[in-house]
Amino acid sequence: MSGCYAPDGTDAVSPANSGRLSEFFMTTGMRSQTATALSLDNLNVSYSTGPMKPKRRVVEDLSLEVQAGEVVGFLGPNGAGKSSTIKAVMGFLTPDSGTIRVFDEPAGTPAANSKIGYLPEVALYYPFLTPMETLWLYGKLQRLGGKALRDESYRLLNLVGLGGKEKQPLRTFSKGMQQRLGIAQALLGNPDLLVLDEVTSGVDPIGRRHLREILADVRSGGTTIFLSSHELDEVAQLCDRVILIHGGRKQDERPVDDRFRQGIGSALENYFITTIQQAEEQYAKENNP
Amino acid sequence: MNIFLFKLTVWGALAYTAVLESIRRKDLWVAAILAVVMIGAASVIGHFGVRGLEMFLKDVTLTVVNILSVILAVLFAARQMPEEISRRTIYPLLARPVTRFDLIFGKFLGALTLSTISLLTFTVIGWGALLYFGLGVGAIFWQYLLLRFFSLAIICALTIALSLFLTPQATATMALLLAIGSSTFSTAVTMLHGSVGSAVRKGLEVAYFTLPQLDLFDLSKKVSYGWKPISGTTVLLLLIYAVVHSAIFLMVGAIRFRRQAL
C-alpha cells in the first residue's frame, strides 16, 4: 500500500492542505522562521541483528512532514518502526539512506537538538539524583543556568505535579512519577518541537488527564508536537493529524476530525485496525501471489 | 556564552554528575576503608619495632596506593559509558545540543576526577601511616603524586575507549591487564630487544611505543629510596606523553561511538 489513499477511499490529506494549520498560524503565529518543523524524506533504517548476519530493515522509504505548530500522532502496532524512526530523528540511529531535517537542520546535530524536547519510550533517570539535580544537569547541557534554570525547574516540576518532591531521590519514584519528570525535562528550555515516545506510558488515569492538559497548554503556546502512542483516546483528543505506519512503511495519514474526537478513540481505533489489516492483507498478497 | 565556555560547562556538568553518583553510591568510602586495612596491615610490622624497615614500609604503602588507585580508576571509567547505555539515561543526554564526543570527554573527566580523589584519599591515609611511624617523604613525593595523576588520565582514557568496544567485564579485565602488566611488558621488551630477529624487534618496538608505558610515571621506588626530585623537563615531557596517549584513546573511542546505534 502506498499510503496515498485512506481506507475509505478518500484522498489522504497532506499537512500542506490542512485548513486547521493555516488558521493556527494566522491566530498564533510561528515560533520558528521555518514552517516545516520536521521532514523525513525516503528514510530507510535497518538494524544489525548480529555479527555476520544480514541487517533487518525496520523503516522503509518513509517520508513525512510535520508543520510548525502542528500536533501529529505517529501510530502503528508494536514493531511497526515508530521508535526506530524517532531514534533516527534524534540521531541515535544512523539511517541507511534518506534525509531527516528538524527546522531545516540535519537531524542529530547539536543545532537540530537545540530545538527539540525529547521524551524517550522508557524514561529512566539517574536514581541517585533528585528531580532538581536532574533538571540542573539537562539545563546545563542546553546552555541554561543560574537563577533562570532554578526557577524554570521549580515551575516545570510544579507543572507536572512533582512540586514538593524536588529534593527526593529518584530511586524512590514510581514509573509514573519518572514519566512526569520525563515530561518536565522535555519541556526544559521551551523547545520548538516536542518528540514524545509513548508519552503516558506507566501513568495512572489521573496523571494521564493531567499530562494531556499540559500538552494542550504546550500546543496552545505554538510548540510543535510529534508523539507516538498506543493510547488512541489521547491521540484523538490531542492531535491535529495522525500518521500510520506498519512494517516500517507509511500506510496512511489524515487529519483528526470531529468524527474521531466524538468517538473518543473508538472511531480512531476502528480506523487504526482497518488500516493495519488492509496493510497486512496487501503484504500477504505481495509475498504470496 | 562562547562555544568553549559552553563546552566546559557541558563537560563539567557531566563530570560532576559522575562524581556525585560515586559519592552517593559510597564507592569512595569502600576504597578508603580498603586502603586503611591494607596499609594498616603492612604497618603492623613497624609496630613491633623492627628497625631498618623504613624503606619496606614506604614501598608497601606506595605500592598499595598505586595498585588501588589503578584498580579504582579502571572500575570508575569502565562503567561510565556502558551504564549510560544499559540504563537508557543516555537518551535524554544525547537529545541535548551536545556531541557524542562531549559525552565521552565529560565522562572521562568524571572518571579522572574520581580517580584523583581516590588517589589523594589513599595518599593521605598512607602518609598518615608513615608519619605515625616517624617516616617522612622528600620533595620527590609530590612529583610522584603528579605523575600518578598523569598515568591515571591515560588509564581512564584507555578504559573508556575499551568500554566502547567490549563488555564492562571484559573492559575491566583488559584495562587492568594493560595497566598493571605494563611494567612487566616494558621490562620484557627491554630484555628481549637485543636477542631477537629484526622483524620481531620491529614488532616489539611498535608495541612498546604504541602501548602506554605506565612505569615511566611510577616514582614510588625513588620515593622509598629517598631520591632527589627529577627535572622539570622530564615532568613536562611526561605530561605531553600522557596528553597525547589520552587524546589518542579518547579519539579512538569517539570514532567507534560516533555512529554506534543506541
Interface residues (C-beta under 8 A of the other chain):
Chain A: Y47 S48 K87 M90 G91 F92 L93 T94 P110 A111 N113 S114 I116 G117 Y118 P120 V122 A123 L124 Y125 Y126 F128 L129 E133 W136 L137 Y138 K140 L141 Q142 R143 G145 G182 Q185
Chain B: M1 F6 T9 V10 G12 A13 L14 T17 L20 E21 R24 R25 R87 R88 T89 Y91 P92 L93 L94 A95 R96 P97 V98 T99 R259 A261 L262
